[in-house]
Amino acid sequence: MSKLYVFAIGGSGSRVLRSLTMLLSSGVHTNYEIVPMIVDPDQSNGDLVRTVDVMRSYENIHNALSFNNNEKNEFFKNPISALNDDGNYLLPLVGTSGISFENYLSLGTMSLENQAIMRMLFSNANLASDMNVGFKGNPNIGSIVLNQFTDSKDYNTFATNFVNGDKVFIISSIFGGTGASGFPLLLKNMRTNSNTALANAPIGAVSLLPYFNLKTDKKSSIQADSFITKAKAALNYYEKNVTGNNTLDDMYYLGDDFSAAGYDSCDGGGNQQNNAHLVEMLAALSIIDFAGKQSQQNAVKNTNFHEFGLESDSQSVMFADFGIETNNIICKPLSMMAILNSYLNNRDASHRSSQKWAKDKSSILGDSFWRSSNFSAYNKYKQCFEEWLSEMKENHISFEPFRLDKSSVDALDIIVGITPHYGFLSKKGCDYIDKKLSDNIGKISANLNPLQSFLELFYITLKEICENKLKL
């Protein structure tokens, strides 16, 4: 399988990777092995840590499954792997830990003339900036520091292993420091690489325009009122040096009104953990879109530009607000996983074990499975998926495709705007799911392990229900 290397630059890059992982877990697929490569000097960043954790969980579940032509399950099907099998997904930066930008530059060893130039280019606050927590919205700092990541062992491994058929996608924001500076540097290095497969590779990118606000905090070095100015400056540079010089195949732009109350301002570290946002999920969809394009290895590029719009100007988005193409990609997969999770919330282990579908496979889907480490791994991921949906619901603009109140919503009624079509005297909700699970248990191969049997049975059943009863 060819590889799609996804470079996620800065905090926004990590948040988009989190959304991409959630989409892939539900059954959205790319036909590429996804190799995430996170570029962020702030390795304690809460967004980065959370994303790495969820990708590790995904990879562990994927590796416990097998996928062949005899099985229908597409939950967790798309492979995600770390470049060096270290499970960190990071492209490390050398020499940025525990020092200020001034010390990183070795300012004190420069001639007086060069020191004077540096002090003209960088403010005292810039020079005193702590490299541990990134560039604090300063692309002028990022453009200096990020020049060195292409000399790292991990980057050279990527460049050496890249072959024809592989692709690259770059995620960055355009209104901060790390993303705005890292994207053009990374692109330039790839296009001048000695590996001709990489130099001529299909490369796509998404640039996130301002889409969230920050609460005013005079002590913070990052202020939301500078976002638009920084975005305009970056766009002007990109026009000449990124999209205007035939080096990029596809460019996706995404942004949103960011006048809402906003997140707490944080200069980095563990406290920088923003709630998931619809724009980040749409940015993840740009990766899916790029993966599906027929691209050729060609040194001469004509950049295709892409934007995203909604069918309505709603502040609470549901599936009906998307166009047909978007719904064809995400509506059924996300709904199937949401229904699966709702069923698990509404029917405890003792109930599941008492059902015909479990009794018929009691050695595999009996009490021991619900207490197993494999089911615990899925249950942990399930909580991450539900947190992701809940955060997008609470954010501005809100994405609320499902009713998430576990105590009052019964499985098939979970999708906003969609009513199940039951027959006369038919069972409903979780009871109907139990019936269909029992109807389908005979379709499950005896050779599957318990986790595979669980996901295979639910995938077959929920796909059938979504198509026949929910008309998805």
C-alpha positions as CSV (number, residue, x, y, z in Angstrom):
1,M,0.0,0.0,0.0
2,S,1.3,3.5,-0.9
3,K,1.9,5.9,1.9
4,L,0.4,9.4,2.5
5,Y,2.8,11.3,4.8
6,V,0.8,13.9,6.7
7,F,2.9,16.7,8.2
8,A,1.0,18.3,11.0
9,I,2.6,21.6,12.0
10,G,1.9,23.2,15.4
11,G,-1.1,22.9,17.6
12,S,-3.6,23.3,14.8
13,G,-1.9,20.5,12.9
14,S,-2.3,18.1,15.9
15,R,-6.0,19.0,16.3
16,V,-6.6,18.2,12.6
17,L,-4.9,14.9,13.0
18,R,-7.1,14.1,15.9
19,S,-10.2,14.7,13.7
20,L,-8.7,12.6,10.9
21,T,-8.2,9.7,13.3
22,M,-11.8,9.9,14.4
23,L,-13.0,9.8,10.8
24,L,-10.8,6.9,9.9
25,S,-12.0,4.9,13.0
26,S,-15.6,5.2,11.8
27,G,-14.8,3.7,8.4
28,V,-13.8,6.7,6.3
29,H,-10.8,5.5,4.3
30,T,-8.1,6.8,2.0
31,N,-6.6,3.7,0.3
32,Y,-3.2,4.9,1.7
33,E,-1.3,4.1,4.8
34,I,-1.3,7.3,6.8
35,V,2.1,8.2,8.3
36,P,1.6,11.2,10.6
37,M,4.6,13.5,11.2
38,I,4.1,16.1,13.8
39,V,6.3,19.2,13.7
40,D,6.1,21.1,17.0
41,P,8.8,22.3,19.3
42,D,6.3,22.3,22.2
43,Q,6.2,18.6,22.8
44,S,4.3,19.1,26.0
45,N,1.5,20.8,24.1
46,G,-1.8,19.4,25.4
47,D,-3.3,19.2,21.9
48,L,-0.2,17.2,20.7
49,V,-0.2,14.9,23.7
50,R,-3.9,14.1,23.3
51,T,-3.6,13.5,19.6
52,V,-0.6,11.2,20.0
53,D,-2.6,9.2,22.6
54,V,-5.6,8.8,20.4
55,M,-3.5,7.7,17.4
56,R,-1.7,5.1,19.5
57,S,-5.1,3.8,20.6
58,Y,-6.3,3.6,17.0
59,E,-3.1,1.9,15.9
60,N,-3.4,-0.7,18.7
61,I,-7.0,-1.6,17.7
62,H,-6.1,-1.7,14.0
63,N,-3.2,-4.0,14.7
64,A,-5.5,-6.4,16.6
65,L,-7.7,-6.8,13.6
66,S,-7.2,-8.3,10.1
67,F,-8.8,-7.1,6.9
68,N,-9.3,-9.2,3.8
69,N,-11.9,-9.7,1.1
70,N,-13.9,-12.1,3.3
71,E,-14.7,-9.5,6.0
72,K,-16.9,-6.5,5.7
73,N,-15.8,-4.4,8.7
74,E,-14.3,-1.0,7.9
75,F,-14.1,0.3,11.5
76,F,-10.3,1.1,12.1
77,K,-9.5,-0.3,8.7
78,N,-7.2,2.5,7.3
79,P,-3.7,1.9,8.7
80,I,-1.9,4.6,10.7
81,S,1.7,4.1,11.5
82,A,4.6,6.0,13.0
83,L,7.6,6.7,10.7
84,N,10.1,4.8,13.0
85,D,7.6,2.6,14.9
86,D,8.3,4.5,18.0
87,G,4.6,5.5,18.6
88,N,5.4,9.2,19.0
89,Y,4.7,10.4,15.4
90,L,7.0,13.4,16.1
91,L,9.6,15.0,13.9
92,P,12.0,16.2,16.6
93,L,13.7,19.6,16.7
94,V,17.2,19.6,18.0
95,G,18.6,22.2,20.3
96,T,15.3,24.0,21.3
97,S,14.9,22.5,24.8
98,G,15.5,24.6,27.8
99,I,16.9,27.7,26.1
100,S,15.8,31.1,25.0
101,F,15.7,32.2,21.3
102,E,18.7,34.5,22.1
103,N,20.8,31.5,23.2
104,Y,19.6,29.4,20.3
105,L,21.0,32.0,18.0
106,S,24.2,32.2,20.0
107,L,23.7,35.9,20.0
108,G,26.6,36.6,22.4
109,T,29.1,35.0,20.1
110,M,28.2,37.2,17.1
111,S,30.1,40.3,16.0
112,L,28.7,43.5,17.3
113,E,27.5,44.3,13.8
114,N,25.5,41.1,13.5
115,Q,24.1,41.5,17.0
116,A,22.8,44.9,16.0
117,I,21.1,43.4,12.9
118,M,19.5,40.6,15.1
119,R,18.2,43.2,17.5
120,M,16.7,45.1,14.6
121,L,15.0,42.0,13.3
122,F,13.8,40.6,16.7
123,S,12.4,42.4,19.7
124,N,13.7,41.9,23.2
125,A,10.6,39.8,24.0
126,N,11.4,37.7,20.9
127,L,15.0,37.1,22.0
128,A,14.0,36.2,25.5
129,S,11.3,33.8,24.3
130,D,11.4,30.3,25.7
131,M,11.9,27.7,22.9
132,N,10.2,24.9,25.0
133,V,6.7,26.1,24.2
134,G,7.1,27.0,20.5
135,F,7.1,30.3,18.8
136,K,4.1,32.0,20.5
137,G,2.6,33.2,17.3
138,N,5.9,34.6,15.9
139,P,6.6,33.3,12.4
140,N,9.8,35.3,12.2
141,I,11.2,33.1,15.0
142,G,9.8,30.0,13.5
143,S,11.4,30.6,10.1
144,I,14.8,30.6,11.8
145,V,14.3,27.6,14.1
146,L,12.4,25.3,11.7
147,N,15.2,25.6,9.1
148,Q,17.0,22.8,10.9
149,F,14.4,20.1,11.2
150,T,15.2,18.9,7.6
151,D,18.6,17.9,8.9
152,S,17.2,15.5,11.4
153,K,17.5,11.7,11.2
154,D,13.8,11.2,11.0
155,Y,13.3,13.6,8.2
156,N,16.1,12.0,6.2
157,T,14.5,8.6,6.8
158,F,11.3,10.0,5.3
159,A,13.0,11.5,2.3
160,T,15.1,8.3,1.7
161,N,12.1,6.0,1.9
162,F,9.7,8.1,-0.2
163,V,8.8,6.3,-3.5
164,N,6.7,6.9,-6.5
165,G,3.0,6.4,-5.6
166,D,3.4,8.0,-2.2
167,K,1.9,11.4,-1.4
168,V,2.5,14.3,1.0
169,F,-0.1,16.5,2.8
170,I,0.8,19.4,5.0
171,I,-1.4,20.9,7.7
172,S,-0.7,24.3,9.1
173,S,-2.4,27.4,10.4
174,I,-1.7,30.7,8.7
175,F,-2.2,33.0,11.7
176,G,0.3,31.7,14.2
177,G,4.0,31.1,14.4
178,T,4.9,27.5,13.9
179,G,2.5,26.7,11.0
180,A,2.9,29.9,9.0
181,S,6.6,29.6,8.9
182,G,7.0,25.8,8.8
183,F,4.8,25.2,5.8
184,P,6.8,27.1,3.1
185,L,10.1,25.8,4.5
186,L,9.0,22.2,4.4
187,L,7.6,22.5,0.9
188,K,10.7,24.2,-0.4
189,N,12.9,21.5,1.0
190,M,10.8,18.7,-0.5
191,R,10.8,20.3,-4.0
192,T,14.6,20.6,-3.9
193,N,15.3,17.1,-2.4
194,S,17.8,14.8,-4.2
195,N,15.2,12.0,-4.2
196,T,13.3,12.7,-7.4
197,A,10.3,10.8,-6.3
198,L,9.9,13.3,-3.4
199,A,10.9,16.3,-5.5
200,N,8.2,15.5,-8.0
201,A,5.6,14.1,-5.6
202,P,1.9,15.0,-5.4
203,I,1.8,17.5,-2.5
204,G,-1.4,19.0,-1.0
205,A,-1.8,21.3,1.9
206,V,-4.5,22.9,4.0
207,S,-4.0,26.4,5.5
208,L,-6.3,27.3,8.4
209,L,-7.3,30.9,8.4
210,P,-8.4,32.4,11.7
211,Y,-11.3,30.2,13.0
212,F,-11.2,30.6,16.8
213,N,-10.9,33.5,19.1
214,L,-8.9,34.0,22.3
215,K,-10.0,35.6,25.5
216,T,-8.1,38.8,26.2
217,D,-5.1,38.3,28.4
218,K,-2.6,41.1,28.5
219,K,0.0,38.8,30.1
220,S,-0.1,36.4,27.1
221,S,2.3,36.9,24.1
222,I,-0.4,35.6,21.8
223,Q,-3.3,38.1,21.0
224,A,-6.2,37.3,18.8
225,D,-6.4,40.9,17.4
226,S,-3.2,40.1,15.5
227,F,-4.6,37.0,13.7
228,I,-6.0,38.8,10.6
229,T,-2.8,40.9,10.1
230,K,-0.6,37.8,10.3
231,A,-2.9,35.9,8.0
232,K,-2.8,38.7,5.4
233,A,1.0,38.8,5.6
234,A,1.3,35.1,5.2
235,L,-1.1,35.0,2.3
236,N,0.9,37.6,0.5
237,Y,4.0,35.6,0.9
238,Y,2.3,32.3,-0.1
239,E,1.0,33.9,-3.3
240,K,4.6,34.5,-4.5
241,N,6.5,31.6,-2.8
242,V,4.1,28.7,-2.4
243,T,1.1,28.7,-4.7
244,G,2.6,31.1,-7.2
245,N,5.8,29.2,-8.1
246,N,4.3,25.8,-9.3
247,T,5.4,23.8,-6.3
248,L,2.0,22.7,-4.9
249,D,-0.7,20.5,-6.4
250,D,-3.7,21.3,-4.2
251,M,-4.3,24.1,-1.8
252,Y,-7.2,24.0,0.6
253,Y,-8.3,27.1,2.6
254,L,-10.6,26.9,5.6
255,G,-11.6,29.6,8.2
256,D,-14.6,30.8,10.1
257,D,-15.9,33.8,12.0
258,F,-13.9,34.0,15.2
259,S,-15.8,36.7,17.1
260,A,-17.1,34.3,19.8
261,A,-15.9,34.5,23.4
262,G,-13.0,32.3,22.6
263,Y,-10.6,29.9,24.3
264,D,-8.4,30.8,27.3
265,S,-5.2,32.3,26.1
266,C,-2.2,29.9,26.6
267,D,1.4,30.3,25.5
268,G,1.9,26.5,25.2
269,G,2.5,23.5,27.4
270,G,0.0,21.1,28.8
271,N,-2.7,23.7,29.3
272,Q,-2.9,24.4,25.6
273,Q,-5.7,21.9,24.8
274,N,-8.5,23.5,22.7
275,N,-11.9,21.9,22.2
276,A,-12.4,20.1,18.9
277,H,-13.8,22.4,16.2
278,L,-15.8,21.8,13.0
279,V,-13.1,23.5,10.9
280,E,-10.6,20.9,12.1
281,M,-12.9,18.1,11.0
282,L,-13.3,19.8,7.6
283,A,-9.5,20.2,7.3
284,A,-9.3,16.4,7.9
285,L,-11.7,15.9,5.1
286,S,-9.4,17.9,2.8
287,I,-6.8,15.1,3.4
288,I,-9.4,12.5,2.4
289,D,-10.3,14.6,-0.7
290,F,-6.6,14.9,-1.7
291,A,-6.0,11.2,-1.2
292,G,-8.8,10.4,-3.6
293,K,-7.4,12.6,-6.4
294,Q,-5.6,11.0,-9.4
295,S,-2.2,12.7,-9.2
296,Q,0.9,12.2,-11.3
297,Q,4.6,12.6,-10.5
298,N,5.4,15.8,-12.3
299,A,7.9,18.6,-11.6
300,V,5.6,21.2,-13.1
301,K,2.6,21.9,-11.0
302,N,-0.6,23.9,-11.6
303,T,-2.1,24.5,-8.1
304,N,-5.7,23.7,-7.7
305,F,-7.5,25.8,-5.1
306,H,-10.3,24.5,-2.9
307,E,-12.6,26.1,-0.4
308,F,-15.5,24.7,1.7
309,G,-19.0,26.0,2.1
310,L,-22.2,25.0,3.8
311,E,-25.6,24.6,2.4
312,S,-27.0,27.0,5.0
313,D,-25.8,29.7,7.4
314,S,-26.5,27.7,10.5
315,Q,-24.7,28.2,13.8
316,S,-25.5,24.6,14.7
317,V,-24.4,22.4,11.8
318,M,-25.9,18.9,11.2
319,F,-25.6,16.6,8.3
320,A,-28.3,18.3,6.3
321,D,-26.2,21.5,6.2
322,F,-23.5,19.7,4.2
323,G,-23.5,19.1,0.5
324,I,-24.1,15.7,-1.1
325,E,-20.4,14.8,-1.6
326,T,-19.5,15.5,2.1
327,N,-22.5,13.5,3.4
328,N,-21.5,10.6,1.1
329,I,-18.2,10.5,2.8
330,I,-19.0,11.0,6.5
331,C,-22.7,10.6,7.3
332,K,-23.1,6.8,7.3
333,P,-19.7,6.0,8.9
334,L,-20.0,8.6,11.7
335,S,-23.6,7.5,12.3
336,M,-22.7,3.8,12.5
337,M,-20.0,4.5,15.1
338,A,-22.3,6.8,17.1
339,I,-25.1,4.2,17.1
340,L,-22.6,1.5,18.2
341,N,-21.5,3.7,21.1
342,S,-25.0,4.6,22.0
343,Y,-26.0,1.0,22.1
344,L,-23.0,0.2,24.4
345,N,-24.1,3.1,26.7
346,N,-27.7,1.8,26.9
347,R,-27.1,-1.9,27.2
348,D,-24.7,-3.1,29.8
349,A,-22.5,-6.2,29.6
350,S,-24.9,-8.5,31.4
351,H,-27.7,-7.5,28.9
352,R,-25.4,-8.1,25.9
353,S,-24.3,-11.5,27.2
354,S,-27.9,-12.6,27.6
355,Q,-28.8,-11.9,23.9
356,K,-29.1,-14.6,21.3
357,W,-26.2,-13.2,19.2
358,A,-23.9,-13.4,22.2
359,K,-25.1,-16.8,23.4
360,D,-24.5,-18.3,19.9
361,K,-20.9,-17.1,20.2
362,S,-20.6,-17.4,23.9
363,S,-17.0,-18.5,23.8
364,I,-16.1,-15.4,21.9
365,L,-18.7,-12.7,22.8
366,G,-19.6,-13.8,26.3
367,D,-18.8,-12.3,29.6
368,S,-15.1,-12.8,29.2
369,F,-15.0,-10.5,26.1
370,W,-16.7,-7.6,27.8
371,R,-14.0,-7.9,30.6
372,S,-11.1,-8.3,28.2
373,S,-8.3,-5.9,27.5
374,N,-9.3,-5.7,23.9
375,F,-12.8,-4.5,24.7
376,S,-11.3,-2.1,27.3
377,A,-9.1,-0.7,24.5
378,Y,-12.1,-0.1,22.4
379,N,-14.0,1.4,25.3
380,K,-11.2,3.8,25.9
381,Y,-11.3,4.9,22.3
382,K,-15.1,5.2,22.4
383,Q,-14.7,7.7,25.2
384,C,-12.3,9.7,23.1
385,F,-14.7,9.6,20.2
386,E,-17.6,10.8,22.3
387,E,-15.4,13.6,23.8
388,W,-14.6,14.8,20.3
389,L,-18.2,14.9,19.3
390,S,-19.2,16.7,22.5
391,E,-16.5,19.3,22.1
392,M,-17.6,20.1,18.6
393,K,-21.2,20.4,19.8
394,E,-20.1,22.9,22.5
395,N,-17.9,25.0,20.2
396,H,-18.7,27.9,17.9
397,I,-19.6,27.2,15.2
398,S,-21.3,24.1,16.6
399,F,-21.3,20.7,14.9
400,E,-24.2,18.7,16.4
401,P,-25.2,15.7,14.1
402,F,-26.1,13.5,17.1
403,R,-28.1,13.7,20.3
404,L,-25.5,12.9,22.9
405,D,-27.5,12.7,26.1
406,K,-26.8,9.1,27.0
407,S,-29.6,8.8,29.5
408,S,-32.5,9.7,27.3
409,V,-31.5,8.8,23.7
410,D,-31.9,5.2,22.5
411,A,-29.5,4.3,19.7
412,L,-31.4,4.7,16.4
413,D,-33.0,8.0,17.4
414,I,-29.5,9.6,17.9
415,I,-29.1,11.3,14.5
416,V,-30.4,14.8,14.4
417,G,-33.0,15.3,11.6
418,I,-33.4,11.6,10.8
419,T,-36.2,9.4,12.0
420,P,-36.0,5.6,11.8
421,H,-38.6,3.9,9.5
422,Y,-39.9,0.9,11.5
423,G,-42.5,-1.6,10.4
424,F,-45.8,-2.2,12.1
425,L,-45.3,-3.8,15.6
426,S,-41.5,-3.8,14.9
427,K,-39.0,-3.7,17.8
428,K,-37.4,-0.3,18.2
429,G,-34.1,1.2,19.2
430,C,-31.6,-1.1,21.0
431,D,-34.1,-3.9,20.9
432,Y,-34.2,-3.7,17.2
433,I,-30.4,-3.7,17.0
434,D,-30.3,-6.8,19.2
435,K,-32.8,-8.6,16.9
436,K,-30.7,-7.7,13.8
437,L,-27.4,-8.7,15.6
438,S,-29.0,-12.1,16.2
439,D,-30.1,-12.4,12.6
440,N,-26.6,-11.7,11.4
441,I,-24.5,-13.7,13.9
442,G,-24.4,-16.7,11.5
443,K,-22.6,-14.5,8.9
444,I,-19.5,-14.1,11.2
445,S,-16.6,-16.4,10.4
446,A,-15.5,-18.8,13.1
447,N,-11.9,-17.8,12.5
448,L,-12.2,-14.3,13.8
449,N,-10.8,-13.3,17.2
450,P,-13.3,-11.7,19.7
451,L,-12.6,-8.1,18.9
452,Q,-12.9,-8.8,15.2
453,S,-16.1,-10.7,15.7
454,F,-17.5,-7.8,17.8
455,L,-16.7,-5.2,15.2
456,E,-17.6,-7.4,12.2
457,L,-21.0,-8.2,13.6
458,F,-21.8,-4.6,14.5
459,Y,-20.5,-3.2,11.2
460,I,-22.6,-5.6,9.1
461,T,-25.7,-5.0,11.2
462,L,-25.4,-1.2,11.5
463,K,-24.7,-0.8,7.8
464,E,-27.8,-2.7,7.0
465,I,-29.9,-0.7,9.5
466,C,-28.5,2.6,8.3
467,E,-29.4,1.8,4.7
468,N,-32.8,0.2,5.3
469,K,-34.2,2.0,8.3
470,L,-32.4,5.3,8.3
471,K,-32.0,5.7,4.5
472,L,-28.4,6.8,4.7
